[in-house]
Amino acid sequence: DALSDAVTLPAGTVGATFNVGSNDQYGTGSLPAGASFALGAGTTCTGASINAGTGVATFNVPASGSCTVNYQVADFGLHTASLTVTAQQAEAIPT
């Protein structure tokens, strides 16, 4: 099963990464050897890609708000999930 994820990262980060496959599973165990990942339709994060073998997604964090990286896992079926990326705003340094 592909399980959705969420992460909060510094706003405007270019080339951020997150392993979307780390919590995906087959039955009660890990994904089987040979499972592959693909970027899914409707992805809204710019610069998004995914490593087909490892499930590591690369994307740009928006300047504000959030975006999504939709993905598919193919093992003995095709499963879909998404990563929600939220921009963390820098706090002003007191003077």
PDB file with one MODEL, atoms N, CA, C and O in Angstrom:
MODEL        1
ATOM      1  N   ASP A   1       0.835  -1.185   0.000  1.00  0.00           N
ATOM      2  CA  ASP A   1       0.000   0.000   0.000  1.00  0.00           C
ATOM      3  C   ASP A   1       0.874   1.240   0.000  1.00  0.00           C
ATOM      4  O   ASP A   1       1.883   1.299   0.703  1.00  0.00           O
ATOM      5  N   ALA A   2       0.493   2.206  -0.772  1.00  0.00           N
ATOM      6  CA  ALA A   2       1.158   3.501  -0.769  1.00  0.00           C
ATOM      7  C   ALA A   2       0.452   4.362   0.281  1.00  0.00           C
ATOM      8  O   ALA A   2      -0.763   4.549   0.221  1.00  0.00           O
ATOM      9  N   LEU A   3       1.203   4.871   1.220  1.00  0.00           N
ATOM     10  CA  LEU A   3       0.637   5.660   2.312  1.00  0.00           C
ATOM     11  C   LEU A   3       1.088   7.110   2.172  1.00  0.00           C
ATOM     12  O   LEU A   3       2.272   7.378   1.965  1.00  0.00           O
ATOM     13  N   SER A   4       0.149   8.042   2.283  1.00  0.00           N
ATOM     14  CA  SER A   4       0.461   9.459   2.115  1.00  0.00           C
ATOM     15  C   SER A   4       1.356   9.971   3.231  1.00  0.00           C
ATOM     16  O   SER A   4       1.357   9.442   4.343  1.00  0.00           O
ATOM     17  N   ASP A   5       2.117  11.011   2.911  1.00  0.00           N
ATOM     18  CA  ASP A   5       3.069  11.615   3.830  1.00  0.00           C
ATOM     19  C   ASP A   5       2.856  13.121   3.878  1.00  0.00           C
ATOM     20  O   ASP A   5       2.178  13.685   3.020  1.00  0.00           O
ATOM     21  N   ALA A   6       3.437  13.769   4.882  1.00  0.00           N
ATOM     22  CA  ALA A   6       3.432  15.222   4.988  1.00  0.00           C
ATOM     23  C   ALA A   6       4.761  15.650   5.591  1.00  0.00           C
ATOM     24  O   ALA A   6       5.321  14.971   6.451  1.00  0.00           O
ATOM     25  N   VAL A   7       5.257  16.799   5.118  1.00  0.00           N
ATOM     26  CA  VAL A   7       6.513  17.336   5.632  1.00  0.00           C
ATOM     27  C   VAL A   7       6.446  18.858   5.597  1.00  0.00           C
ATOM     28  O   VAL A   7       5.838  19.440   4.698  1.00  0.00           O
ATOM     29  N   THR A   8       7.076  19.499   6.583  1.00  0.00           N
ATOM     30  CA  THR A   8       7.205  20.948   6.620  1.00  0.00           C
ATOM     31  C   THR A   8       8.692  21.267   6.503  1.00  0.00           C
ATOM     32  O   THR A   8       9.509  20.781   7.286  1.00  0.00           O
ATOM     33  N   LEU A   9       9.028  22.094   5.511  1.00  0.00           N
ATOM     34  CA  LEU A   9      10.430  22.440   5.236  1.00  0.00           C
ATOM     35  C   LEU A   9      10.547  23.941   5.051  1.00  0.00           C
ATOM     36  O   LEU A   9       9.547  24.604   4.776  1.00  0.00           O
ATOM     37  N   PRO A  10      11.757  24.499   5.196  1.00  0.00           N
ATOM     38  CA  PRO A  10      11.934  25.944   5.025  1.00  0.00           C
ATOM     39  C   PRO A  10      11.409  26.445   3.673  1.00  0.00           C
ATOM     40  O   PRO A  10      11.686  25.854   2.630  1.00  0.00           O
ATOM     41  N   ALA A  11      10.662  27.519   3.712  1.00  0.00           N
ATOM     42  CA  ALA A  11      10.066  28.112   2.512  1.00  0.00           C
ATOM     43  C   ALA A  11      11.135  28.415   1.469  1.00  0.00           C
ATOM     44  O   ALA A  11      12.222  28.891   1.796  1.00  0.00           O
ATOM     45  N   GLY A  12      10.813  28.133   0.214  1.00  0.00           N
ATOM     46  CA  GLY A  12      11.693  28.468  -0.893  1.00  0.00           C
ATOM     47  C   GLY A  12      12.861  27.528  -1.110  1.00  0.00           C
ATOM     48  O   GLY A  12      13.707  27.798  -1.962  1.00  0.00           O
ATOM     49  N   THR A  13      12.938  26.422  -0.362  1.00  0.00           N
ATOM     50  CA  THR A  13      14.042  25.477  -0.544  1.00  0.00           C
ATOM     51  C   THR A  13      13.955  24.854  -1.936  1.00  0.00           C
ATOM     52  O   THR A  13      12.906  24.348  -2.337  1.00  0.00           O
ATOM     53  N   VAL A  14      15.061  24.897  -2.661  1.00  0.00           N
ATOM     54  CA  VAL A  14      15.135  24.320  -3.999  1.00  0.00           C
ATOM     55  C   VAL A  14      15.848  22.972  -3.901  1.00  0.00           C
ATOM     56  O   VAL A  14      16.897  22.866  -3.265  1.00  0.00           O
ATOM     57  N   GLY A  15      15.282  21.954  -4.525  1.00  0.00           N
ATOM     58  CA  GLY A  15      15.909  20.639  -4.536  1.00  0.00           C
ATOM     59  C   GLY A  15      15.771  19.865  -3.239  1.00  0.00           C
ATOM     60  O   GLY A  15      16.627  19.040  -2.917  1.00  0.00           O
ATOM     61  N   ALA A  16      14.707  20.117  -2.489  1.00  0.00           N
ATOM     62  CA  ALA A  16      14.461  19.368  -1.248  1.00  0.00           C
ATOM     63  C   ALA A  16      14.161  17.914  -1.604  1.00  0.00           C
ATOM     64  O   ALA A  16      13.687  17.625  -2.703  1.00  0.00           O
ATOM     65  N   THR A  17      14.437  17.003  -0.675  1.00  0.00           N
ATOM     66  CA  THR A  17      14.156  15.591  -0.909  1.00  0.00           C
ATOM     67  C   THR A  17      13.400  14.990   0.267  1.00  0.00           C
ATOM     68  O   THR A  17      13.491  15.461   1.400  1.00  0.00           O
ATOM     69  N   PHE A  18      12.641  13.920  -0.040  1.00  0.00           N
ATOM     70  CA  PHE A  18      11.900  13.191   0.980  1.00  0.00           C
ATOM     71  C   PHE A  18      11.662  11.786   0.449  1.00  0.00           C
ATOM     72  O   PHE A  18      11.268  11.617  -0.705  1.00  0.00           O
ATOM     73  N   ASN A  19      11.898  10.775   1.282  1.00  0.00           N
ATOM     74  CA  ASN A  19      11.696   9.393   0.874  1.00  0.00           C
ATOM     75  C   ASN A  19      10.240   9.000   1.095  1.00  0.00           C
ATOM     76  O   ASN A  19       9.851   8.629   2.202  1.00  0.00           O
ATOM     77  N   VAL A  20       9.438   9.083   0.035  1.00  0.00           N
ATOM     78  CA  VAL A  20       8.010   8.753   0.160  1.00  0.00           C
ATOM     79  C   VAL A  20       7.791   7.256   0.337  1.00  0.00           C
ATOM     80  O   VAL A  20       6.725   6.841   0.791  1.00  0.00           O
ATOM     81  N   GLY A  21       8.773   6.446  -0.012  1.00  0.00           N
ATOM     82  CA  GLY A  21       8.632   5.000   0.109  1.00  0.00           C
ATOM     83  C   GLY A  21       8.917   4.454   1.485  1.00  0.00           C
ATOM     84  O   GLY A  21       8.694   3.272   1.745  1.00  0.00           O
ATOM     85  N   SER A  22       9.414   5.308   2.382  1.00  0.00           N
ATOM     86  CA  SER A  22       9.842   4.806   3.693  1.00  0.00           C
ATOM     87  C   SER A  22       8.714   4.217   4.524  1.00  0.00           C
ATOM     88  O   SER A  22       8.965   3.353   5.364  1.00  0.00           O
ATOM     89  N   ASN A  23       7.479   4.659   4.315  1.00  0.00           N
ATOM     90  CA  ASN A  23       6.371   4.103   5.097  1.00  0.00           C
ATOM     91  C   ASN A  23       5.412   3.263   4.256  1.00  0.00           C
ATOM     92  O   ASN A  23       4.413   2.764   4.773  1.00  0.00           O
ATOM     93  N   ASP A  24       5.707   3.104   2.970  1.00  0.00           N
ATOM     94  CA  ASP A  24       4.853   2.270   2.127  1.00  0.00           C
ATOM     95  C   ASP A  24       5.102   0.802   2.458  1.00  0.00           C
ATOM     96  O   ASP A  24       6.197   0.435   2.883  1.00  0.00           O
ATOM     97  N   GLN A  25       4.101  -0.024   2.266  1.00  0.00           N
ATOM     98  CA  GLN A  25       4.239  -1.413   2.683  1.00  0.00           C
ATOM     99  C   GLN A  25       3.450  -2.342   1.772  1.00  0.00           C
ATOM    100  O   GLN A  25       2.573  -1.921   1.019  1.00  0.00           O
ATOM    101  N   TYR A  26       3.795  -3.615   1.871  1.00  0.00           N
ATOM    102  CA  TYR A  26       3.058  -4.672   1.176  1.00  0.00           C
ATOM    103  C   TYR A  26       2.554  -5.610   2.261  1.00  0.00           C
ATOM    104  O   TYR A  26       3.346  -6.279   2.925  1.00  0.00           O
ATOM    105  N   GLY A  27       1.248  -5.660   2.440  1.00  0.00           N
ATOM    106  CA  GLY A  27       0.691  -6.424   3.562  1.00  0.00           C
ATOM    107  C   GLY A  27       1.146  -5.762   4.855  1.00  0.00           C
ATOM    108  O   GLY A  27       0.901  -4.575   5.068  1.00  0.00           O
ATOM    109  N   THR A  28       1.807  -6.525   5.718  1.00  0.00           N
ATOM    110  CA  THR A  28       2.305  -5.949   6.973  1.00  0.00           C
ATOM    111  C   THR A  28       3.806  -5.711   6.928  1.00  0.00           C
ATOM    112  O   THR A  28       4.403  -5.310   7.927  1.00  0.00           O
ATOM    113  N   GLY A  29       4.425  -5.959   5.765  1.00  0.00           N
ATOM    114  CA  GLY A  29       5.875  -5.792   5.669  1.00  0.00           C
ATOM    115  C   GLY A  29       6.269  -4.717   4.690  1.00  0.00           C
ATOM    116  O   GLY A  29       5.432  -3.962   4.195  1.00  0.00           O
ATOM    117  N   SER A  30       7.539  -4.659   4.421  1.00  0.00           N
ATOM    118  CA  SER A  30       8.100  -3.684   3.490  1.00  0.00           C
ATOM    119  C   SER A  30       7.677  -3.998   2.063  1.00  0.00           C
ATOM    120  O   SER A  30       7.185  -5.087   1.768  1.00  0.00           O
ATOM    121  N   LEU A  31       7.879  -3.021   1.186  1.00  0.00           N
ATOM    122  CA  LEU A  31       7.604  -3.259  -0.229  1.00  0.00           C
ATOM    123  C   LEU A  31       8.521  -4.358  -0.758  1.00  0.00           C
ATOM    124  O   LEU A  31       9.664  -4.468  -0.315  1.00  0.00           O
ATOM    125  N   PRO A  32       8.047  -5.162  -1.683  1.00  0.00           N
ATOM    126  CA  PRO A  32       8.894  -6.234  -2.230  1.00  0.00           C
ATOM    127  C   PRO A  32      10.008  -5.669  -3.107  1.00  0.00           C
ATOM    128  O   PRO A  32       9.892  -4.570  -3.648  1.00  0.00           O
ATOM    129  N   ALA A  33      11.077  -6.431  -3.237  1.00  0.00           N
ATOM    130  CA  ALA A  33      12.159  -6.046  -4.143  1.00  0.00           C
ATOM    131  C   ALA A  33      11.568  -5.881  -5.535  1.00  0.00           C
ATOM    132  O   ALA A  33      10.716  -6.668  -5.945  1.00  0.00           O
ATOM    133  N   GLY A  34      12.006  -4.886  -6.247  1.00  0.00           N
ATOM    134  CA  GLY A  34      11.498  -4.651  -7.591  1.00  0.00           C
ATOM    135  C   GLY A  34      10.323  -3.694  -7.654  1.00  0.00           C
ATOM    136  O   GLY A  34       9.884  -3.344  -8.749  1.00  0.00           O
ATOM    137  N   ALA A  35       9.796  -3.259  -6.514  1.00  0.00           N
ATOM    138  CA  ALA A  35       8.723  -2.262  -6.533  1.00  0.00           C
ATOM    139  C   ALA A  35       9.284  -0.994  -7.162  1.00  0.00           C
ATOM    140  O   ALA A  35      10.447  -0.651  -6.949  1.00  0.00           O
ATOM    141  N   SER A  36       8.460  -0.302  -7.934  1.00  0.00           N
ATOM    142  CA  SER A  36       8.952   0.916  -8.577  1.00  0.00           C
ATOM    143  C   SER A  36       8.012   2.082  -8.333  1.00  0.00           C
ATOM    144  O   SER A  36       6.812   1.907  -8.120  1.00  0.00           O
ATOM    145  N   PHE A  37       8.582   3.265  -8.368  1.00  0.00           N
ATOM    146  CA  PHE A  37       7.860   4.504  -8.088  1.00  0.00           C
ATOM    147  C   PHE A  37       7.798   5.358  -9.347  1.00  0.00           C
ATOM    148  O   PHE A  37       8.705   5.319 -10.180  1.00  0.00           O
ATOM    149  N   ALA A  38       6.720   6.131  -9.480  1.00  0.00           N
ATOM    150  CA  ALA A  38       6.577   7.061 -10.596  1.00  0.00           C
ATOM    151  C   ALA A  38       5.831   8.293 -10.107  1.00  0.00           C
ATOM    152  O   ALA A  38       4.960   8.203  -9.242  1.00  0.00           O
ATOM    153  N   LEU A  39       6.180   9.436 -10.666  1.00  0.00           N
ATOM    154  CA  LEU A  39       5.502  10.688 -10.347  1.00  0.00           C
ATOM    155  C   LEU A  39       4.074  10.603 -10.863  1.00  0.00           C
ATOM    156  O   LEU A  39       3.841  10.123 -11.973  1.00  0.00           O
ATOM    157  N   GLY A  40       3.125  11.062 -10.071  1.00  0.00           N
ATOM    158  CA  GLY A  40       1.716  10.977 -10.440  1.00  0.00           C
ATOM    159  C   GLY A  40       1.159  12.269 -10.996  1.00  0.00           C
ATOM    160  O   GLY A  40       1.720  13.345 -10.795  1.00  0.00           O
ATOM    161  N   ALA A  41       0.055  12.146 -11.691  1.00  0.00           N
ATOM    162  CA  ALA A  41      -0.647  13.302 -12.247  1.00  0.00           C
ATOM    163  C   ALA A  41      -1.150  14.196 -11.119  1.00  0.00           C
ATOM    164  O   ALA A  41      -1.447  13.716 -10.025  1.00  0.00           O
ATOM    165  N   GLY A  42      -1.244  15.473 -11.384  1.00  0.00           N
ATOM    166  CA  GLY A  42      -1.769  16.419 -10.412  1.00  0.00           C
ATOM    167  C   GLY A  42      -0.742  16.934  -9.423  1.00  0.00           C
ATOM    168  O   GLY A  42      -1.099  17.649  -8.486  1.00  0.00           O
ATOM    169  N   THR A  43       0.525  16.587  -9.606  1.00  0.00           N
ATOM    170  CA  THR A  43       1.588  17.100  -8.738  1.00  0.00           C
ATOM    171  C   THR A  43       1.665  18.610  -8.895  1.00  0.00           C
ATOM    172  O   THR A  43       1.674  19.119 -10.016  1.00  0.00           O
ATOM    173  N   THR A  44       1.722  19.339  -7.764  1.00  0.00           N
ATOM    174  CA  THR A  44       1.742  20.804  -7.834  1.00  0.00           C
ATOM    175  C   THR A  44       3.066  21.419  -7.395  1.00  0.00           C
ATOM    176  O   THR A  44       3.274  22.615  -7.601  1.00  0.00           O
ATOM    177  N   CYS A  45       3.962  20.649  -6.801  1.00  0.00           N
ATOM    178  CA  CYS A  45       5.274  21.186  -6.420  1.00  0.00           C
ATOM    179  C   CYS A  45       6.119  21.339  -7.682  1.00  0.00           C
ATOM    180  O   CYS A  45       6.176  20.426  -8.505  1.00  0.00           O
ATOM    181  N   THR A  46       6.767  22.475  -7.835  1.00  0.00           N
ATOM    182  CA  THR A  46       7.614  22.685  -9.000  1.00  0.00           C
ATOM    183  C   THR A  46       8.891  21.867  -8.878  1.00  0.00           C
ATOM    184  O   THR A  46       9.343  21.564  -7.774  1.00  0.00           O
ATOM    185  N   GLY A  47       9.459  21.519 -10.007  1.00  0.00           N
ATOM    186  CA  GLY A  47      10.712  20.780 -10.028  1.00  0.00           C
ATOM    187  C   GLY A  47      10.610  19.373  -9.492  1.00  0.00           C
ATOM    188  O   GLY A  47      11.623  18.780  -9.122  1.00  0.00           O
ATOM    189  N   ALA A  48       9.407  18.822  -9.441  1.00  0.00           N
ATOM    190  CA  ALA A  48       9.206  17.505  -8.821  1.00  0.00           C
ATOM    191  C   ALA A  48       9.672  16.368  -9.724  1.00  0.00           C
ATOM    192  O   ALA A  48       9.453  16.371 -10.935  1.00  0.00           O
ATOM    193  N   SER A  49      10.326  15.393  -9.084  1.00  0.00           N
ATOM    194  CA  SER A  49      10.708  14.142  -9.740  1.00  0.00           C
ATOM    195  C   SER A  49      10.775  13.084  -8.654  1.00  0.00           C
ATOM    196  O   SER A  49      10.745  13.399  -7.465  1.00  0.00           O
ATOM    197  N   ILE A  50      10.866  11.826  -9.069  1.00  0.00           N
ATOM    198  CA  ILE A  50      10.967  10.747  -8.092  1.00  0.00           C
ATOM    199  C   ILE A  50      11.901   9.674  -8.644  1.00  0.00           C
ATOM    200  O   ILE A  50      11.854   9.345  -9.829  1.00  0.00           O
ATOM    201  N   ASN A  51      12.746   9.138  -7.774  1.00  0.00           N
ATOM    202  CA  ASN A  51      13.649   8.067  -8.163  1.00  0.00           C
ATOM    203  C   ASN A  51      12.834   6.780  -8.231  1.00  0.00           C
ATOM    204  O   ASN A  51      12.246   6.361  -7.235  1.00  0.00           O
ATOM    205  N   ALA A  52      12.801   6.159  -9.400  1.00  0.00           N
ATOM    206  CA  ALA A  52      11.957   4.984  -9.621  1.00  0.00           C
ATOM    207  C   ALA A  52      12.311   3.812  -8.711  1.00  0.00           C
ATOM    208  O   ALA A  52      11.435   3.030  -8.344  1.00  0.00           O
ATOM    209  N   GLY A  53      13.580   3.684  -8.344  1.00  0.00           N
ATOM    210  CA  GLY A  53      13.995   2.544  -7.544  1.00  0.00           C
ATOM    211  C   GLY A  53      13.964   2.754  -6.052  1.00  0.00           C
ATOM    212  O   GLY A  53      13.746   1.808  -5.295  1.00  0.00           O
ATOM    213  N   THR A  54      14.182   4.003  -5.608  1.00  0.00           N
ATOM    214  CA  THR A  54      14.283   4.254  -4.168  1.00  0.00           C
ATOM    215  C   THR A  54      13.068   4.941  -3.567  1.00  0.00           C
ATOM    216  O   THR A  54      12.847   4.842  -2.360  1.00  0.00           O
ATOM    217  N   GLY A  55      12.277   5.633  -4.371  1.00  0.00           N
ATOM    218  CA  GLY A  55      11.127   6.368  -3.844  1.00  0.00           C
ATOM    219  C   GLY A  55      11.491   7.708  -3.243  1.00  0.00           C
ATOM    220  O   GLY A  55      10.677   8.307  -2.540  1.00  0.00           O
ATOM    221  N   VAL A  56      12.703   8.197  -3.504  1.00  0.00           N
ATOM    222  CA  VAL A  56      13.091   9.512  -3.002  1.00  0.00           C
ATOM    223  C   VAL A  56      12.581  10.573  -3.974  1.00  0.00           C
ATOM    224  O   VAL A  56      12.962  10.594  -5.144  1.00  0.00           O
ATOM    225  N   ALA A  57      11.714  11.452  -3.470  1.00  0.00           N
ATOM    226  CA  ALA A  57      11.163  12.541  -4.270  1.00  0.00           C
ATOM    227  C   ALA A  57      12.045  13.777  -4.112  1.00  0.00           C
ATOM    228  O   ALA A  57      12.555  14.052  -3.025  1.00  0.00           O
ATOM    229  N   THR A  58      12.217  14.508  -5.194  1.00  0.00           N
ATOM    230  CA  THR A  58      12.926  15.781  -5.193  1.00  0.00           C
ATOM    231  C   THR A  58      11.931  16.839  -5.667  1.00  0.00           C
ATOM    232  O   THR A  58      11.163  16.597  -6.597  1.00  0.00           O
ATOM    233  N   PHE A  59      11.945  18.005  -5.031  1.00  0.00           N
ATOM    234  CA  PHE A  59      10.946  19.030  -5.330  1.00  0.00           C
ATOM    235  C   PHE A  59      11.419  20.370  -4.780  1.00  0.00           C
ATOM    236  O   PHE A  59      12.365  20.434  -3.996  1.00  0.00           O
ATOM    237  N   ASN A  60      10.745  21.442  -5.204  1.00  0.00           N
ATOM    238  CA  ASN A  60      10.997  22.776  -4.661  1.00  0.00           C
ATOM    239  C   ASN A  60       9.875  23.118  -3.688  1.00  0.00           C
ATOM    240  O   ASN A  60       8.697  22.943  -4.001  1.00  0.00           O
ATOM    241  N   VAL A  61      10.245  23.606  -2.507  1.00  0.00           N
ATOM    242  CA  VAL A  61       9.266  24.011  -1.495  1.00  0.00           C
ATOM    243  C   VAL A  61       8.733  25.384  -1.894  1.00  0.00           C
ATOM    244  O   VAL A  61       9.520  26.265  -2.239  1.00  0.00           O
ATOM    245  N   PRO A  62       7.426  25.586  -1.857  1.00  0.00           N
ATOM    246  CA  PRO A  62       6.895  26.906  -2.242  1.00  0.00           C
ATOM    247  C   PRO A  62       7.320  27.997  -1.260  1.00  0.00           C
ATOM    248  O   PRO A  62       7.744  27.712  -0.140  1.00  0.00           O
ATOM    249  N   ALA A  63       7.199  29.245  -1.699  1.00  0.00           N
ATOM    250  CA  ALA A  63       7.543  30.389  -0.852  1.00  0.00           C
ATOM    251  C   ALA A  63       6.569  30.525   0.315  1.00  0.00           C
ATOM    252  O   ALA A  63       6.928  31.042   1.373  1.00  0.00           O
ATOM    253  N   SER A  64       5.345  30.062   0.119  1.00  0.00           N
ATOM    254  CA  SER A  64       4.343  30.061   1.189  1.00  0.00           C
ATOM    255  C   SER A  64       3.290  29.019   0.854  1.00  0.00           C
ATOM    256  O   SER A  64       3.178  28.580  -0.291  1.00  0.00           O
ATOM    257  N   GLY A  65       2.534  28.633   1.840  1.00  0.00           N
ATOM    258  CA  GLY A  65       1.468  27.661   1.625  1.00  0.00           C
ATOM    259  C   GLY A  65       2.001  26.251   1.483  1.00  0.00           C
ATOM    260  O   GLY A  65       2.980  25.876   2.128  1.00  0.00           O
ATOM    261  N   SER A  66       1.347  25.470   0.629  1.00  0.00           N
ATOM    262  CA  SER A  66       1.757  24.080   0.459  1.00  0.00           C
ATOM    263  C   SER A  66       1.572  23.640  -0.988  1.00  0.00           C
ATOM    264  O   SER A  66       0.935  24.325  -1.788  1.00  0.00           O
ATOM    265  N   CYS A  67       2.140  22.490  -1.301  1.00  0.00           N
ATOM    266  CA  CYS A  67       2.000  21.878  -2.615  1.00  0.00           C
ATOM    267  C   CYS A  67       2.022  20.368  -2.408  1.00  0.00           C
ATOM    268  O   CYS A  67       2.260  19.898  -1.296  1.00  0.00           O
ATOM    269  N   THR A  68       1.775  19.610  -3.467  1.00  0.00           N
ATOM    270  CA  THR A  68       1.766  18.157  -3.343  1.00  0.00           C
ATOM    271  C   THR A  68       2.641  17.498  -4.406  1.00  0.00           C
ATOM    272  O   THR A  68       2.802  17.995  -5.521  1.00  0.00           O
ATOM    273  N   VAL A  69       3.196  16.357  -4.005  1.00  0.00           N
ATOM    274  CA  VAL A  69       3.893  15.462  -4.928  1.00  0.00           C
ATOM    275  C   VAL A  69       3.075  14.171  -4.932  1.00  0.00           C
ATOM    276  O   VAL A  69       3.104  13.408  -3.966  1.00  0.00           O
ATOM    277  N   ASN A  70       2.360  13.935  -6.007  1.00  0.00           N
ATOM    278  CA  ASN A  70       1.568  12.712  -6.131  1.00  0.00           C
ATOM    279  C   ASN A  70       2.454  11.640  -6.742  1.00  0.00           C
ATOM    280  O   ASN A  70       3.263  11.924  -7.626  1.00  0.00           O
ATOM    281  N   TYR A  71       2.301  10.398  -6.268  1.00  0.00           N
ATOM    282  CA  TYR A  71       3.139   9.333  -6.798  1.00  0.00           C
ATOM    283  C   TYR A  71       2.394   8.012  -6.837  1.00  0.00           C
ATOM    284  O   TYR A  71       1.349   7.839  -6.209  1.00  0.00           O
ATOM    285  N   GLN A  72       2.965   7.087  -7.593  1.00  0.00           N
ATOM    286  CA  GLN A  72       2.423   5.740  -7.729  1.00  0.00           C
ATOM    287  C   GLN A  72       3.503   4.733  -7.359  1.00  0.00           C
ATOM    288  O   GLN A  72       4.685   4.946  -7.629  1.00  0.00           O
ATOM    289  N   VAL A  73       3.085   3.639  -6.742  1.00  0.00           N
ATOM    290  CA  VAL A  73       3.983   2.522  -6.446  1.00  0.00           C
ATOM    291  C   VAL A  73       3.438   1.311  -7.194  1.00  0.00           C
ATOM    292  O   VAL A  73       2.265   0.961  -7.069  1.00  0.00           O
ATOM    293  N   ALA A  74       4.305   0.686  -7.967  1.00  0.00           N
ATOM    294  CA  ALA A  74       3.927  -0.536  -8.669  1.00  0.00           C
ATOM    295  C   ALA A  74       4.661  -1.699  -8.016  1.00  0.00           C
ATOM    296  O   ALA A  74       5.891  -1.740  -8.001  1.00  0.00           O
ATOM    297  N   ASP A  75       3.896  -2.643  -7.476  1.00  0.00           N
ATOM    298  CA  ASP A  75       4.479  -3.880  -6.952  1.00  0.00           C
ATOM    299  C   ASP A  75       3.658  -5.017  -7.551  1.00  0.00           C
ATOM    300  O   ASP A  75       3.924  -5.416  -8.685  1.00  0.00           O
ATOM    301  N   PHE A  76       2.693  -5.543  -6.849  1.00  0.00           N
ATOM    302  CA  PHE A  76       1.796  -6.542  -7.426  1.00  0.00           C
ATOM    303  C   PHE A  76       0.479  -5.892  -7.828  1.00  0.00           C
ATOM    304  O   PHE A  76      -0.508  -6.581  -8.084  1.00  0.00           O
ATOM    305  N   GLY A  77       0.469  -4.593  -7.882  1.00  0.00           N
ATOM    306  CA  GLY A  77      -0.666  -3.777  -8.259  1.00  0.00           C
ATOM    307  C   GLY A  77      -0.160  -2.361  -8.379  1.00  0.00           C
ATOM    308  O   GLY A  77       1.042  -2.120  -8.269  1.00  0.00           O
ATOM    309  N   LEU A  78      -1.056  -1.421  -8.603  1.00  0.00           N
ATOM    310  CA  LEU A  78      -0.676  -0.011  -8.711  1.00  0.00           C
ATOM    311  C   LEU A  78      -1.376   0.757  -7.607  1.00  0.00           C
ATOM    312  O   LEU A  78      -2.604   0.752  -7.522  1.00  0.00           O
ATOM    313  N   HIS A  79      -0.601   1.417  -6.761  1.00  0.00           N
ATOM    314  CA  HIS A  79      -1.132   2.143  -5.615  1.00  0.00           C
ATOM    315  C   HIS A  79      -0.715   3.605  -5.721  1.00  0.00           C
ATOM    316  O   HIS A  79       0.378   3.905  -6.199  1.00  0.00           O
ATOM    317  N   THR A  80      -1.575   4.512  -5.279  1.00  0.00           N
ATOM    318  CA  THR A  80      -1.267   5.933  -5.347  1.00  0.00           C
ATOM    319  C   THR A  80      -1.316   6.568  -3.965  1.00  0.00           C
ATOM    320  O   THR A  80      -2.049   6.123  -3.082  1.00  0.00           O
ATOM    321  N   ALA A  81      -0.527   7.609  -3.800  1.00  0.00           N
ATOM    322  CA  ALA A  81      -0.511   8.379  -2.551  1.00  0.00           C
ATOM    323  C   ALA A  81       0.078   9.743  -2.875  1.00  0.00           C
ATOM    324  O   ALA A  81       0.418  10.029  -4.023  1.00  0.00           O
ATOM    325  N   SER A  82       0.194  10.582  -1.848  1.00  0.00           N
ATOM    326  CA  SER A  82       0.753  11.913  -2.070  1.00  0.00           C
ATOM    327  C   SER A  82       1.583  12.356  -0.875  1.00  0.00           C
ATOM    328  O   SER A  82       1.403  11.902   0.255  1.00  0.00           O
ATOM    329  N   LEU A  83       2.486  13.250  -1.176  1.00  0.00           N
ATOM    330  CA  LEU A  83       3.293  13.931  -0.164  1.00  0.00           C
ATOM    331  C   LEU A  83       2.836  15.381  -0.152  1.00  0.00           C
ATOM    332  O   LEU A  83       2.895  16.062  -1.176  1.00  0.00           O
ATOM    333  N   THR A  84       2.382  15.855   1.001  1.00  0.00           N
ATOM    334  CA  THR A  84       2.008  17.263   1.140  1.00  0.00           C
ATOM    335  C   THR A  84       3.196  18.006   1.723  1.00  0.00           C
ATOM    336  O   THR A  84       3.680  17.673   2.805  1.00  0.00           O
ATOM    337  N   VAL A  85       3.664  19.015   1.000  1.00  0.00           N
ATOM    338  CA  VAL A  85       4.827  19.812   1.402  1.00  0.00           C
ATOM    339  C   VAL A  85       4.324  21.178   1.850  1.00  0.00           C
ATOM    340  O   VAL A  85       3.674  21.886   1.081  1.00  0.00           O
ATOM    341  N   THR A  86       4.620  21.550   3.087  1.00  0.00           N
ATOM    342  CA  THR A  86       4.204  22.842   3.629  1.00  0.00           C
ATOM    343  C   THR A  86       5.427  23.707   3.865  1.00  0.00           C
ATOM    344  O   THR A  86       6.434  23.256   4.413  1.00  0.00           O
ATOM    345  N   ALA A  87       5.320  24.965   3.440  1.00  0.00           N
ATOM    346  CA  ALA A  87       6.421  25.916   3.600  1.00  0.00           C
ATOM    347  C   ALA A  87       6.449  26.455   5.015  1.00  0.00           C
ATOM    348  O   ALA A  87       5.445  26.955   5.521  1.00  0.00           O
ATOM    349  N   GLN A  88       7.616  26.348   5.655  1.00  0.00           N
ATOM    350  CA  GLN A  88       7.795  26.896   7.002  1.00  0.00           C
ATOM    351  C   GLN A  88       8.432  28.285   6.856  1.00  0.00           C
ATOM    352  O   GLN A  88       9.513  28.434   6.287  1.00  0.00           O
ATOM    353  N   GLN A  89       7.749  29.271   7.373  1.00  0.00           N
ATOM    354  CA  GLN A  89       8.242  30.649   7.275  1.00  0.00           C
ATOM    355  C   GLN A  89       9.315  30.897   8.329  1.00  0.00           C
ATOM    356  O   GLN A  89       9.212  30.437   9.466  1.00  0.00           O
ATOM    357  N   ALA A  90      10.339  31.628   7.929  1.00  0.00           N
ATOM    358  CA  ALA A  90      11.407  31.982   8.860  1.00  0.00           C
ATOM    359  C   ALA A  90      10.879  33.014   9.849  1.00  0.00           C
ATOM    360  O   ALA A  90      10.189  33.960   9.468  1.00  0.00           O
ATOM    361  N   GLU A  91      11.211  32.822  11.118  1.00  0.00           N
ATOM    362  CA  GLU A  91      10.789  33.775  12.138  1.00  0.00           C
ATOM    363  C   GLU A  91      11.767  34.940  12.173  1.00  0.00           C
ATOM    364  O   GLU A  91      12.976  34.751  12.035  1.00  0.00           O
ATOM    365  N   ALA A  92      11.242  36.130  12.356  1.00  0.00           N
ATOM    366  CA  ALA A  92      12.087  37.322  12.426  1.00  0.00           C
ATOM    367  C   ALA A  92      12.995  37.243  13.653  1.00  0.00           C
ATOM    368  O   ALA A  92      12.569  36.809  14.724  1.00  0.00           O
ATOM    369  N   ILE A  93      14.224  37.658  13.489  1.00  0.00           N
ATOM    370  CA  ILE A  93      15.161  37.682  14.604  1.00  0.00           C
ATOM    371  C   ILE A  93      14.927  38.967  15.385  1.00  0.00           C
ATOM    372  O   ILE A  93      14.977  40.062  14.825  1.00  0.00           O
ATOM    373  N   PRO A  94      14.670  38.827  16.695  1.00  0.00           N
ATOM    374  CA  PRO A  94      14.416  40.042  17.504  1.00  0.00           C
ATOM    375  C   PRO A  94      15.645  40.966  17.497  1.00  0.00           C
ATOM    376  O   PRO A  94      16.790  40.516  17.504  1.00  0.00           O
ATOM    377  N   THR A  95      15.362  42.255  17.483  1.00  0.00           N
ATOM    378  CA  THR A  95      16.469  43.217  17.503  1.00  0.00           C
ATOM    379  C   THR A  95      16.708  43.776  18.871  1.00  0.00           C
ATOM    380  O   THR A  95      17.606  44.599  19.053  1.00  0.00           O
TER     381      THR A  95
ENDMDL
END
